[in-house]
Every structure is written in structure tokens, then in C-alpha cells.
Amino acid sequence: MDQLDELAFYGLPGAPKTPADLLPQCREGESLGLGSVFLSERFNIKEVVTLSGAAGAVTESLGIATGVTNHNTRHPIVTASYSSTMHHLTGGRFALGLGRGIDRAFQAYGLPKITTAQLEDFAGLMRRLWHGEVVVGHDGPAGRWPVLALDPEFRLDIPLMLSAFGPESLKLAGRAFDGVILHTFFTDETLQRCVRTVRDEAERVGRDPASIRIWSCYAVVGDWLPDDVRLKKTVGRMATYLQAYGDLMVRTNGWDPAVLERFRADPFVAGFRGAIDNTATTSELEHVATLIPEEWLAPAASGSPEQCARAVLRQTDLGADSVIIHGAAPNELAPMVAAYRDIRPAGRFDHLHANPGL
């Protein structure tokens, strides 16, 4: 069975009860032929270094990416050596994905807000360390360190990926990263604009625009799933995004900010503690559904396995190189993957690598 290197899934989607669920998910994803697994990080039972090591240990061909971690939650030597360890453990299947994080959470934890300049500086540091350089007296946006070094024999080309939303992050991905992870519930127009921004910036700085692998993050919520599960994966997930960075979501997609203000002013939403998709009941989600326009939930795959498969393939027609199937474990995706194989264009994705950053 051919491996579908253009498709990936998220490990431990939603609010898992135990991180041990990742192990069968990785085996099932690899068995289905999915190309890679992306591992998001939450500071509970989803610490990404542990998870990625486990994913690497139970798979043989599956690409593995942090999707994403933050550069300021670990010392750069720890992140660099973690990445080099994963690179060797997996035979080159690992990519390090970075992101900005959520400002409010960082403020609560006493961590500084992540800037574009910090991410660019940090990416440069990682590449120097992976190539055996001893970095002396670094003083840049990412921080100050007297000496940074791994192994002078290293000549490791570990892909770097960036989760990008706004125009400055997208441009940064185009000039300094190997891959970019877009966000769920992007409209067609937003996806196309983001792709153009990345590739235009790459060309501006003299890089091959086609060398940057752009991942659409696309929710697949088919009609073979129970109604309450679909509600959680659409309304619940969107509500959580609006809680965390609603202004950015609305601005990016050109949606009406007045709708977001009404959502935030709702007594249930205003009084809810934690992520809505984590703990809200079905009846509570039914109420939240009245606050979110259908058009905001429309950029997702729904319907039969065949309809979902066509919608996933269309993401690549719109300009993405690859698609992270978001919010569903591999066993929930099996009907769609089977239908996708029936319509997959022969040879179209042969140039892609299992490593999601290549």
C-alpha cells in the first residue's frame, strides 16, 4: 500500500485521558498509509518531547513533527539536542515545528511574548548548532548565552517548520523556514493569500519558493461520526480558537468582528473557565453553536467519505502542498482515507518526503 506522504494527522486530538493513546494512533496512522503525525503541545499530559520520542519508537516510516512547541519554554541547547536525538532515533523522519504561543498564557506563566525577530534568530541558532558550530557570545533577539554547542562532528539537516497566521509570520516562514503550518478554518481566499505571501517572500530573498512545504490544517468531520462528536470537533474547536486568539482568526479571514464581540459577551462564554472543547457538555456546545455563524464553520470537510476526500484534495488545488487532517484520530479517518485513495492523482505527490519538513 502506497504511503500518502501528502497527508498527516494530529496525535492525541482533543482532550485525551492518557498520552498512551498516542501509541495505537501512530501504529494505526502508519498502517493506513498516512505520511506523518503532528504533535501539538499542552502543558498537561501532552509534553511534546516525551510524545515525539514515543511516536518515533513505535513507528518505522511515519514522519514526526512538533506542531508546535515554543522556543522560549526550553533552553536552546535542550531544544537543539532534543531535535538531534529525534533525528538519529528516527533515521531522519523528524521536523521541529515552532510557533508563537498564546500571549495570555505566556503572561500568566511569566514568559515573554514571542516576536518574529526572536523566532528568526532562534532558527538560525538551531541550524548553526546542528552543523557543529560552537556559538560564542550570542546576543540577539532570542537571548544571550556565553557558549552554545552540541557536537563539532554534527552536519545535520533537520527541517524547521513554523506555524504561521499573520503576514509577518508568513513572510518569516518564506525566508527562514523549510515548512509552514497554516491554521484550521481558513477560508479558500485566506489559504491562497497565505500561500502567496510565503512564496513571494521566499522569492524576494532568493530562495526557491517551491522548496517550502506548506501544510493546510483542515478539519475533517464526516457524517460517519456521531453527532455529539461532530459538534465537539466543529463548534467546540472553533469556540476554543475564539477564546484564545479570536481577533487574529477574525482579522485573518475577514470576518465580522461584531460577531466575535457578541460571542465573548455571552454569559456562558464569559464565565467559562478553560478551553471550551475540553470540558463543555453537548448541551453547552449546542448553546455555543447559536453564537457562531455557519460560514465560520464552513471551511472544513463534512458529509460522506467521498465528499470529505474531495474536499481534502481540493486543499492542494488551492495551493497547499500537503494537508494535516485535523481533529480526528486515524481510526476515525479510515473511511475518508479509503475514498481518498480512489481519487488520488497518480504521481502528483511523488516528490514529497515522509519527513513533513522536506
C-alpha positions as CSV (number, residue, x, y, z in Angstrom):
1,M,0.0,0.0,0.0
2,D,1.4,3.4,-1.0
3,Q,2.3,5.8,1.7
4,L,0.3,9.1,1.4
5,D,3.1,11.5,2.3
6,E,0.9,14.5,1.5
7,L,-1.5,13.6,4.4
8,A,-0.9,13.8,8.1
9,F,-2.9,13.6,11.3
10,Y,-2.6,15.1,14.7
11,G,-1.7,12.8,17.6
12,L,-3.9,12.9,20.7
13,P,-6.6,15.1,19.2
14,G,-9.0,16.9,21.5
15,A,-8.7,16.2,25.2
16,P,-7.2,12.7,25.7
17,K,-7.5,10.9,29.0
18,T,-4.0,9.4,28.7
19,P,-1.0,10.1,26.5
20,A,-0.7,6.3,26.0
21,D,-3.4,6.7,23.3
22,L,-0.8,8.1,21.0
23,L,0.9,4.7,20.6
24,P,-2.0,2.9,18.9
25,Q,-2.8,6.1,16.9
26,C,0.7,6.2,15.4
27,R,0.5,2.5,14.6
28,E,-2.9,2.9,13.0
29,G,-1.9,6.0,11.1
30,E,1.2,4.2,9.7
31,S,-1.0,1.2,8.8
32,L,-3.4,3.4,6.9
33,G,-0.5,4.8,5.0
34,L,-0.7,8.4,6.3
35,G,2.6,10.2,5.9
36,S,3.2,11.9,9.2
37,V,1.9,12.7,12.6
38,F,1.9,16.2,14.1
39,L,2.2,16.6,17.9
40,S,0.7,19.7,19.5
41,E,1.7,20.6,23.0
42,R,-0.4,21.4,26.0
43,F,1.1,21.7,29.5
44,N,-0.8,18.8,31.0
45,I,-0.3,15.3,29.5
46,K,0.9,16.5,26.1
47,E,4.5,17.4,26.7
48,V,5.9,17.1,23.2
49,V,9.4,15.8,23.8
50,T,8.1,12.7,25.5
51,L,5.4,12.2,22.9
52,S,7.7,12.5,19.9
53,G,10.1,10.0,21.4
54,A,7.2,7.6,21.9
55,A,6.0,8.2,18.3
56,G,9.4,7.5,16.9
57,A,9.8,4.3,19.0
58,V,6.6,2.6,17.7
59,T,6.9,3.6,14.0
60,E,9.2,2.9,11.1
61,S,8.1,5.1,8.3
62,L,5.9,7.8,9.8
63,G,7.2,11.4,9.7
64,I,7.0,13.2,13.1
65,A,6.7,16.9,13.7
66,T,6.2,19.1,16.7
67,G,3.1,21.0,15.6
68,V,4.1,23.1,17.6
69,T,6.3,23.9,20.5
70,N,7.6,27.2,21.7
71,H,11.3,28.2,21.7
72,N,11.2,30.0,25.0
73,T,10.0,27.1,27.2
74,R,13.3,25.3,27.0
75,H,17.0,26.3,26.8
76,P,18.2,26.3,23.2
77,I,20.7,23.6,23.9
78,V,17.9,21.4,25.2
79,T,15.8,22.0,22.1
80,A,18.7,21.5,19.8
81,S,19.8,18.3,21.4
82,Y,16.2,17.0,21.6
83,S,16.0,17.6,17.8
84,S,19.3,15.9,17.0
85,T,18.3,12.9,19.2
86,M,15.0,12.6,17.4
87,H,16.7,12.9,14.0
88,H,19.0,10.0,14.8
89,L,16.3,8.0,16.6
90,T,14.0,8.1,13.6
91,G,16.5,8.0,10.7
92,G,15.7,11.5,9.6
93,R,11.9,11.5,10.0
94,F,11.7,14.4,12.5
95,A,11.0,18.1,11.9
96,L,11.0,20.8,14.6
97,G,7.9,23.0,14.4
98,L,7.8,26.3,16.3
99,G,5.1,28.8,17.0
100,R,4.3,32.0,18.8
101,G,2.1,30.5,21.6
102,I,-0.8,32.3,23.3
103,D,0.1,35.7,24.7
104,R,-2.3,35.5,27.7
105,A,-0.9,32.1,28.7
106,F,2.6,33.3,28.5
107,Q,1.8,36.3,30.6
108,A,0.3,34.1,33.2
109,Y,3.4,31.9,33.2
110,G,5.8,34.8,33.4
111,L,7.2,34.1,29.9
112,P,8.0,36.9,27.4
113,K,5.8,37.4,24.3
114,I,7.4,35.7,21.3
115,T,8.4,38.0,18.5
116,T,9.2,37.5,14.8
117,A,12.8,38.6,15.4
118,Q,13.2,36.0,18.2
119,L,11.9,33.2,16.0
120,E,14.2,34.1,13.1
121,D,17.2,34.4,15.5
122,F,16.4,31.1,17.1
123,A,16.0,29.3,13.8
124,G,19.5,30.5,12.8
125,L,20.9,29.2,16.1
126,M,19.4,25.8,15.6
127,R,20.9,25.4,12.2
128,R,24.3,26.5,13.4
129,L,24.3,24.1,16.3
130,W,23.1,21.2,14.1
131,H,26.0,21.8,11.8
132,G,28.6,21.5,14.6
133,E,29.3,25.2,15.2
134,V,30.3,26.4,18.6
135,V,28.3,29.6,19.2
136,V,30.3,32.0,21.4
137,G,28.8,35.2,23.0
138,H,25.5,35.1,21.3
139,D,23.5,38.3,22.0
140,G,20.4,38.5,19.8
141,P,16.6,38.8,19.9
142,A,16.3,35.2,21.1
143,G,18.5,35.7,24.1
144,R,22.1,36.0,25.4
145,W,24.3,32.9,26.0
146,P,28.0,32.8,26.6
147,V,28.5,29.5,24.8
148,L,26.2,27.1,22.9
149,A,27.5,23.9,21.4
150,L,26.4,20.3,20.6
151,D,28.9,18.1,18.7
152,P,31.5,19.5,16.4
153,E,31.1,16.5,14.1
154,F,27.4,17.2,13.5
155,R,26.3,18.0,10.0
156,L,22.5,17.6,10.5
157,D,19.9,19.0,8.1
158,I,16.9,18.9,10.4
159,P,13.9,20.7,8.9
160,L,12.4,23.7,10.7
161,M,8.7,24.5,10.4
162,L,6.7,27.5,11.5
163,S,3.1,27.8,12.5
164,A,2.0,31.0,10.8
165,F,-1.1,33.2,10.9
166,G,-0.3,36.8,10.3
167,P,1.6,38.3,7.4
168,E,4.9,38.8,9.3
169,S,4.9,35.2,10.4
170,L,4.1,34.0,6.9
171,K,7.0,36.1,5.5
172,L,9.3,34.7,8.1
173,A,8.4,31.2,7.1
174,G,9.2,32.1,3.5
175,R,12.7,33.4,4.2
176,A,13.9,31.3,7.1
177,F,12.0,28.0,7.5
178,D,11.6,24.8,5.5
179,G,7.9,24.4,6.0
180,V,4.8,26.3,7.3
181,I,1.8,25.0,9.2
182,L,-1.4,27.0,8.5
183,H,-4.4,27.1,10.7
184,T,-7.8,25.3,10.8
185,F,-10.9,27.1,9.5
186,F,-9.1,29.2,6.9
187,T,-11.3,30.2,4.0
188,D,-10.3,29.4,0.5
189,E,-9.2,33.0,-0.1
190,T,-7.2,33.1,3.1
191,L,-5.4,29.9,2.2
192,Q,-4.5,31.2,-1.2
193,R,-3.3,34.5,0.2
194,C,-1.2,32.8,2.8
195,V,0.5,30.6,0.2
196,R,1.2,33.6,-2.0
197,T,2.7,35.5,1.0
198,V,5.1,32.7,1.8
199,R,6.2,32.0,-1.7
200,D,6.6,35.7,-2.6
201,E,8.8,36.3,0.4
202,A,10.9,33.3,-0.4
203,E,11.4,34.6,-3.9
204,R,12.3,38.0,-2.7
205,V,15.2,36.7,-0.6
206,G,16.5,34.4,-3.3
207,R,15.0,31.1,-2.2
208,D,13.2,28.6,-4.4
209,P,9.5,29.3,-3.5
210,A,8.6,25.7,-4.3
211,S,11.2,24.4,-1.7
212,I,9.0,25.5,1.2
213,R,6.4,22.9,2.1
214,I,3.1,24.5,3.0
215,W,0.6,22.5,5.1
216,S,-3.1,23.2,5.2
217,C,-4.6,22.3,8.6
218,Y,-8.0,21.1,7.7
219,A,-10.8,19.7,9.8
220,V,-12.4,16.5,8.6
221,V,-15.7,15.9,10.4
222,G,-17.6,13.3,8.4
223,D,-21.1,12.1,8.7
224,W,-20.0,8.7,9.9
225,L,-19.1,10.2,13.2
226,P,-21.7,10.6,16.0
227,D,-23.5,14.0,16.2
228,D,-22.0,14.9,19.6
229,V,-18.5,14.2,18.4
230,R,-19.0,16.3,15.3
231,L,-20.3,19.1,17.4
232,K,-17.2,19.0,19.6
233,K,-14.9,18.9,16.6
234,T,-16.5,21.9,14.9
235,V,-18.3,24.2,17.3
236,G,-16.1,23.2,20.3
237,R,-12.9,23.6,18.5
238,M,-13.8,26.9,16.8
239,A,-15.0,28.3,20.2
240,T,-11.7,27.4,21.8
241,Y,-9.8,29.3,19.0
242,L,-12.0,32.3,19.5
243,Q,-11.3,32.2,23.2
244,A,-7.5,32.0,22.6
245,Y,-6.9,34.3,19.6
246,G,-10.3,35.3,18.2
247,D,-9.2,38.7,17.0
248,L,-6.5,37.1,14.8
249,M,-8.9,34.5,13.5
250,V,-11.5,37.1,12.6
251,R,-8.9,39.5,11.1
252,T,-7.2,36.8,9.0
253,N,-10.4,35.5,7.5
254,G,-12.1,39.0,7.1
255,W,-15.0,38.1,9.3
256,D,-17.3,40.5,11.2
257,P,-15.6,41.5,14.5
258,A,-19.1,42.3,15.9
259,V,-19.9,38.6,15.9
260,L,-16.8,37.9,18.0
261,E,-17.8,40.6,20.5
262,R,-21.2,39.0,20.9
263,F,-19.6,35.6,21.4
264,R,-17.3,37.0,24.1
265,A,-20.2,38.8,25.8
266,D,-22.3,35.8,26.1
267,P,-22.7,34.9,29.8
268,F,-21.8,31.3,29.3
269,V,-18.7,32.0,27.3
270,A,-17.6,34.9,29.5
271,G,-17.9,32.7,32.6
272,F,-16.4,29.6,31.2
273,R,-13.0,28.5,32.7
274,G,-10.7,26.6,30.5
275,A,-10.9,25.5,26.8
276,I,-14.5,25.0,25.7
277,D,-13.6,22.0,23.5
278,N,-12.0,20.3,26.5
279,T,-14.9,20.2,29.0
280,A,-18.1,21.7,27.7
281,T,-21.1,19.3,27.6
282,T,-23.1,18.6,24.5
283,S,-25.9,20.8,25.7
284,E,-23.5,23.6,26.4
285,L,-22.0,23.2,22.9
286,E,-25.4,23.4,21.4
287,H,-25.8,26.8,23.0
288,V,-22.4,27.9,21.8
289,A,-23.4,26.8,18.3
290,T,-26.0,29.6,18.3
291,L,-23.2,32.1,18.7
292,I,-21.0,31.0,15.7
293,P,-22.1,31.7,12.1
294,E,-22.3,28.7,9.8
295,E,-19.9,30.5,7.4
296,W,-17.2,30.4,10.1
297,L,-17.5,26.6,10.3
298,A,-17.8,26.1,6.6
299,P,-14.0,25.8,5.8
300,A,-14.0,22.1,6.8
301,A,-14.7,18.8,5.2
302,S,-18.1,17.3,6.0
303,G,-20.5,14.8,4.5
304,S,-19.7,11.3,3.2
305,P,-16.2,9.8,3.0
306,E,-16.2,10.6,-0.7
307,Q,-17.2,14.2,-0.2
308,C,-14.6,14.6,2.5
309,A,-11.9,13.1,0.3
310,R,-12.6,15.5,-2.5
311,A,-12.5,18.4,-0.1
312,V,-9.1,17.3,1.3
313,L,-7.7,17.0,-2.2
314,R,-9.1,20.4,-3.1
315,Q,-6.8,22.0,-0.5
316,T,-3.9,21.1,-2.7
317,D,-5.7,22.5,-5.7
318,L,-5.8,25.8,-3.8
319,G,-2.1,25.9,-3.3
320,A,-1.2,23.8,-0.3
321,D,1.4,21.1,-0.7
322,S,0.1,18.8,2.0
323,V,-2.9,18.5,4.4
324,I,-2.9,17.9,8.1
325,I,-6.3,16.2,8.7
326,H,-7.2,17.9,11.9
327,G,-9.3,16.9,14.9
328,A,-9.6,13.2,14.2
329,A,-7.7,10.1,15.2
330,P,-6.6,7.6,12.4
331,N,-9.4,5.1,13.3
332,E,-11.9,7.9,12.7
333,L,-10.3,8.7,9.3
334,A,-10.3,5.3,7.8
335,P,-13.4,5.7,5.6
336,M,-12.1,9.0,4.2
337,V,-8.6,7.7,3.5
338,A,-10.1,4.8,1.6
339,A,-12.1,7.1,-0.5
340,Y,-9.2,9.4,-1.0
341,R,-7.1,6.6,-2.4
342,D,-9.7,6.2,-5.1
343,I,-9.4,9.8,-6.4
344,R,-5.7,10.5,-5.6
345,P,-4.0,11.7,-8.8
346,A,-1.2,9.3,-9.9
347,G,2.3,10.7,-9.5
348,R,1.1,14.1,-8.2
349,F,2.7,13.8,-4.8
350,D,5.7,11.6,-5.6
351,H,8.1,14.4,-4.8
352,L,7.1,14.7,-1.2
353,H,9.0,13.1,1.7
354,A,7.7,11.4,4.8
355,N,9.5,14.0,6.8
356,P,6.9,16.7,6.9
357,G,9.5,19.5,6.6
358,L,11.0,18.1,3.4
